[in-house]
Amino acid sequence: MEPRPTPDPFVARSFAPMLFYESEPFDSPDYIYELKMDGIRALAYLDTDKITIINKRGKDVTANYPELSSIHAGCRGRAVIDGEIVAFWNGKPDFFRLQRRSLLVDPFKIKLAAAAVPVTFVAFDILYRQGETLYDLPLMERKRMLAETITENNRLVLSRYIEDKGIGFFELAKKENLEGIVAKKKDSRYYPGTRRDVWLKIKVYQEEDLVICGYVPKENGNIKELIMGDYENGKLRIRLRINTMKNQKTIKKFASVFPGPPLASGHGEEVVWMNPYLVGTVRYMMKTETGGLRQPVFKGISTDKIAEDLRENNEIQKQE
């Protein structure tokens, strides 16, 4: 019995993007550093007559971005490139405008959005070219092949990189209020669908102090979610709900000794409310247009502030 032929991974759409570990900024002659584009990760299958774009979850999103339909033009043969779909606004990636676009399903609205907020595919790697899978080649060789394979245009660009100076590059990204940078080992192979420490993401984080207003308990009594807020015009308002394992004993003990009145209803679950006193620090990527915090993480109780300090600070800012 003859063995079955191995299907072409291009036809099977079987490629998967390599993932990143997180790191602190560092300098190294063994790494290159690129901007971390705040967009949607995707693989672009470039053929002689068409393009197919598959996102990180394996969904075909080609129809969502009609302005990318011609980026295969000038491609030197069939190829699969790895990159980021980015909506630039005022010269910087704008994730929230891109996110609104990604949720559209009506073809007419998609067409209007493509004209108003066109996206760009920022390519940073190549996984396949002319029938050959390139996983085992070192990164810098793949970079060279990527540059040889595609032709840049107003909707397709190559990701630029620097060498050696990761710390300075990170500080520049922080100063410009960008998402961060990535560091990639120059001789690294490509590990599809897996996370390896030869590719590192270095994010720019911000922090904010918020009042711990209460919590949603689990059935076993532990904290499922914290409810946190801040002051606006002297009144405490709820800002977010956040998962955490930190400081649970202290928070539950305080809530049992100093229970407080409900700040709001309609949470759908029983909430243990507490008097506004404890302050917690939340780390996040950036604020949304509505004031929400993107990718928030509870860092712990602040030991040098109480709720009254935040209220007084809000009053001072109001007077200024």
PyMOL commands that set and color helices and strands:
alter all, ss='L'
color gray80, all
select helices_A, chain A and resi 9-12+62-64+66-68+95-102+107-116+139-149+166-175+248-257+307-319
alter helices_A, ss='H'
color red, helices_A
select strands_A, chain A and resi 19-22+28-35+40-46+51-55+79-89+92-93+119-129+132-133+156-158+161-164+180-185+195-203+206-217+223-232+235-242+272-273+279-284+297-301
alter strands_A, ss='S'
color yellow, strands_A
deselect
rebuild
show_as cartoon
